[in-house]
Amino acid sequence: LASALFFFSRHLSEPCVPIETFLPHPAPSDDRLHRRVFGDNIHYNYAYSGFIIDASILSYRVNDADTHLLEVLKSHADRLLSANRESSDIVSHLRLLIATSLSGQAFSATEAAQAMNMDRKTLYRHLSQAGLRYKTVKADVLTGLAKLALSESAANITEIGMQLGYSEASAFVRAFKHTTGITPLQYRRLHGLGL
């Protein structure tokens, strides 16, 4: 939670203090550090971790955001949509759903199946008939989007990872390296447009 607040504060050039914060652990004997980060309205021993921020923060302009990044990702989704219209193929439809969710990490096979009006077992059966697994298709789509963003935008690794649904840059780097064999930074050096 602290990382998310530091991210907001860094990119908005002003402190981001939650209205309320919920933490699953007991209050420490000295919670001054917690209060410095999360403010005074902290609830301990909660069922989940989270915080509530003022909705106006969502309308702030992010100082170092790459406005071209979203354009690149949307363009790729549009290409997938066009290909999907030309094919009634379930795999193409699934690729489109994953690409347009832009929260790939959270977009589960169950959610994908529901969006396609089928249950998860049916989706798995269709994928198996095509020699594929859901995780493989999802990784392929996210890697494709990442490669486009890395080569066609100047967005930093953290921003690209967050746009693709990764909660931390390190998770994005690990997933990208697992799929491609190189880190996102190495890929950008090899394929970037001189950015």
C-alpha positions as CSV (number, residue, x, y, z in Angstrom):
1,L,0.0,0.0,0.0
2,A,2.8,2.4,0.8
3,S,4.3,1.8,-2.6
4,A,1.1,2.8,-4.3
5,L,0.9,6.0,-2.2
6,F,4.6,6.8,-2.9
7,F,3.9,6.3,-6.6
8,F,0.9,8.7,-6.6
9,S,2.9,11.3,-4.6
10,R,5.9,11.0,-6.8
11,H,4.0,11.3,-10.1
12,L,1.5,13.9,-8.9
13,S,4.2,16.2,-7.2
14,E,2.1,16.4,-4.1
15,P,1.6,14.2,-1.1
16,C,-1.2,11.6,-1.4
17,V,-2.7,10.9,2.0
18,P,-5.6,8.5,2.2
19,I,-8.9,9.4,3.7
20,E,-9.0,6.0,5.4
21,T,-6.5,3.0,5.4
22,F,-7.3,-0.6,6.2
23,L,-4.6,-3.0,7.4
24,P,-5.0,-6.7,8.2
25,H,-2.4,-6.8,11.0
26,P,-2.7,-5.5,14.6
27,A,-1.6,-2.0,15.4
28,P,2.2,-1.8,16.2
29,S,3.1,-0.5,19.6
30,D,4.5,2.6,17.9
31,D,2.5,3.5,14.8
32,R,4.1,6.9,14.1
33,L,5.6,5.5,10.8
34,H,2.2,4.2,9.7
35,R,0.6,7.5,10.5
36,R,3.3,9.4,8.6
37,V,2.6,7.3,5.5
38,F,-1.2,6.7,5.8
39,G,-2.5,9.6,7.9
40,D,-4.4,9.4,11.1
41,N,-7.4,7.4,10.0
42,I,-6.0,3.8,10.1
43,H,-8.1,0.7,10.8
44,Y,-6.1,-2.3,12.0
45,N,-7.1,-6.0,12.1
46,Y,-9.2,-5.6,9.0
47,A,-10.1,-8.4,6.6
48,Y,-8.1,-6.8,3.8
49,S,-5.5,-4.2,2.9
50,G,-6.6,-1.1,1.2
51,F,-7.2,2.6,1.3
52,I,-9.7,5.2,0.2
53,I,-8.4,8.3,-1.5
54,D,-10.2,11.5,-2.6
55,A,-11.6,10.9,-6.1
56,S,-10.3,14.2,-7.3
57,I,-6.7,12.7,-7.3
58,L,-7.8,10.5,-10.2
59,S,-8.2,13.6,-12.4
60,Y,-4.7,15.0,-11.7
61,R,-2.3,15.0,-14.5
62,V,0.6,12.6,-14.0
63,N,3.8,14.6,-14.5
64,D,6.0,12.2,-16.3
65,A,3.2,10.1,-18.0
66,D,3.9,9.1,-21.6
67,T,0.7,10.2,-23.4
68,H,1.8,8.0,-26.4
69,L,1.7,4.8,-24.3
70,L,-2.1,4.5,-24.1
71,E,-2.4,5.4,-27.8
72,V,0.0,2.5,-28.6
73,L,-1.9,0.0,-26.5
74,K,-5.3,1.1,-27.9
75,S,-4.0,0.8,-31.4
76,H,-2.9,-2.7,-30.8
77,A,-6.3,-3.5,-29.3
78,D,-8.0,-2.0,-32.4
79,R,-5.9,-4.3,-34.6
80,L,-7.0,-7.3,-32.6
81,L,-10.6,-6.2,-32.8
82,S,-10.3,-5.9,-36.6
83,A,-8.8,-9.4,-36.8
84,N,-11.5,-10.7,-34.5
85,R,-14.2,-9.3,-36.7
86,E,-12.8,-11.3,-39.6
87,S,-12.7,-14.5,-37.6
88,S,-15.2,-16.1,-35.3
89,D,-12.3,-18.0,-33.7
90,I,-12.5,-18.3,-29.9
91,V,-8.8,-17.8,-29.5
92,S,-8.9,-14.5,-31.4
93,H,-11.8,-13.4,-29.3
94,L,-10.0,-14.4,-26.1
95,R,-6.9,-12.4,-27.2
96,L,-9.0,-9.4,-27.8
97,L,-10.7,-9.7,-24.4
98,I,-7.3,-9.9,-22.7
99,A,-5.9,-7.0,-24.7
100,T,-8.8,-4.7,-24.0
101,S,-9.0,-5.5,-20.3
102,L,-5.7,-3.6,-19.8
103,S,-5.6,-5.2,-16.4
104,G,-4.2,-8.4,-17.7
105,Q,-3.0,-9.7,-14.3
106,A,-6.5,-9.6,-12.8
107,F,-8.3,-10.9,-15.9
108,S,-8.8,-14.6,-15.0
109,A,-9.9,-17.5,-17.2
110,T,-13.2,-17.5,-15.3
111,E,-13.8,-13.8,-16.2
112,A,-12.8,-14.4,-19.8
113,A,-15.1,-17.4,-20.1
114,Q,-18.0,-15.3,-18.6
115,A,-17.3,-12.5,-21.1
116,M,-17.6,-15.1,-23.8
117,N,-20.8,-16.6,-22.4
118,M,-19.4,-20.0,-21.5
119,D,-18.0,-21.6,-18.4
120,R,-14.3,-22.0,-17.7
121,K,-14.3,-25.7,-18.5
122,T,-15.7,-25.0,-22.0
123,L,-13.1,-22.3,-22.6
124,Y,-10.3,-24.7,-21.5
125,R,-11.7,-27.4,-23.8
126,H,-11.6,-25.0,-26.8
127,L,-8.1,-23.9,-25.9
128,S,-7.0,-27.5,-25.5
129,Q,-8.4,-28.3,-29.0
130,A,-6.2,-25.5,-30.3
131,G,-3.2,-26.9,-28.4
132,L,-3.1,-23.9,-26.0
133,R,-3.5,-23.0,-22.4
134,Y,-5.1,-19.9,-21.0
135,K,-1.9,-18.8,-19.2
136,T,0.0,-19.1,-22.5
137,V,-2.5,-17.0,-24.5
138,K,-2.6,-14.4,-21.8
139,A,1.2,-14.2,-21.5
140,D,1.5,-13.9,-25.3
141,V,-1.0,-11.0,-25.5
142,L,0.6,-9.2,-22.6
143,T,4.1,-9.7,-24.0
144,G,2.9,-8.4,-27.4
145,L,1.5,-5.3,-25.8
146,A,4.6,-4.8,-23.7
147,K,6.9,-5.1,-26.8
148,L,4.8,-2.5,-28.6
149,A,4.9,-0.1,-25.6
150,L,8.7,-0.7,-25.2
151,S,9.5,-0.1,-28.8
152,E,7.0,2.7,-29.7
153,S,6.7,4.8,-26.5
154,A,9.0,6.4,-24.0
155,A,7.0,5.3,-21.0
156,N,9.1,3.9,-18.2
157,I,9.1,0.2,-17.2
158,T,6.9,0.8,-14.1
159,E,4.3,2.7,-16.1
160,I,4.1,0.0,-18.8
161,G,3.8,-2.7,-16.2
162,M,1.0,-0.9,-14.4
163,Q,-0.9,-0.3,-17.6
164,L,-0.7,-4.0,-18.3
165,G,-2.0,-4.9,-14.8
166,Y,1.1,-5.7,-12.9
167,S,1.2,-4.4,-9.4
168,E,4.9,-4.0,-9.3
169,A,7.6,-3.3,-11.9
170,S,9.6,-6.4,-10.7
171,A,6.6,-8.7,-11.4
172,F,6.4,-7.2,-15.0
173,V,10.2,-7.6,-15.5
174,R,10.1,-11.3,-14.3
175,A,7.1,-12.1,-16.5
176,F,8.6,-10.4,-19.6
177,K,12.0,-12.1,-19.1
178,H,10.3,-15.5,-18.5
179,T,8.5,-15.1,-21.9
180,T,11.2,-13.5,-24.0
181,G,14.4,-14.5,-22.3
182,I,15.5,-10.8,-21.9
183,T,14.5,-7.9,-19.7
184,P,12.2,-5.1,-20.9
185,L,15.1,-2.7,-20.8
186,Q,17.2,-5.1,-23.0
187,Y,14.3,-5.4,-25.4
188,R,14.0,-1.6,-25.6
189,R,17.7,-1.2,-26.3
190,L,17.4,-3.8,-29.1
191,H,14.1,-2.7,-30.6
192,G,13.4,0.8,-29.4
193,L,13.0,3.6,-31.9
194,G,15.9,5.6,-30.5
195,L,13.8,6.6,-27.5
